[in-house]
Amino acid sequence: ETGVTQTPRHLVMGMTNKKSLKCEQHLGHNAMYWYKQSAKKPLELMFVYSLEERVENNSVPSRFSPECPNSSHLFLHLHTLQPEDSALYLCASSQVPSSFSYNEQFFGPGTRLTVL
Amino acid sequence: GIQVEQSPPDLILQEGANSTLRCNFSDSVNNLQWFHQNPWGQLINLFYIPSGTKQNGRLSATTVATERYSLLYISSSQTTDSGVYFCAVGDLTQGGSEKLVFGKGTKLTVNP
């Protein structure tokens, strides 16, 4: 595998389910990101992990819970979601010199989530 | 926070035509990227271009940071160029890190 991979590619879940999205980067980067793309809004940042430390939580509801066990893996744990959470969830990675700067970001193929 | 505006929102071309996509941003930036999103949702990096001019095959981009805009040129368009083109700029977050702020995109349709 090369680049940034995401699994699953498609997910349908009920509002009472618990599921997790997985992202893995094979680029040797040290920062990872979750973005959300919904039909009515531009792509927007959810979380940033830099040097395995969460450095940004962009006012995301607590029903979304990120986890970054190491610099290559990022998870997004989902529970009691709402239908309006249906969207394309994109993971990205980059190489940063420190926690407070950024370089070119590379994106995975996304997980298309539908909440019934 | 920084605002990013892209124009035009929609563009329809015949195969072989040239086009220019524009991205305006509201503040000075150190980072700017152009992406192509294919029909399956994958964001493909086209250019990392906070300033200057770059070319890659039929595509080229120019960013004039002092005037707060960037242009993406597509020459001799092909049907495979269809999709949504996004401009994204780096902006500082409240936590002190940087994030990408995306425009709403330009939807390009290239007809055979």
Interface residues (C-beta under 8 A of the other chain):
Chain A: Y33 Y35 Q37 P42 L43 E44 L45 V48 S50 V55 E56 N57 N58 L88 L90 A92 S99 F100 S101 Y102 N103 E104 Q105 F106 F107 P109 G110 R112
Chain B: N31 Q33 F35 W40 G41 Q42 L43 N45 Y48 F86 A88 G90 T93 Q94 G95 G96 S97 E98 K99 L100 F102 G103 K104 G105
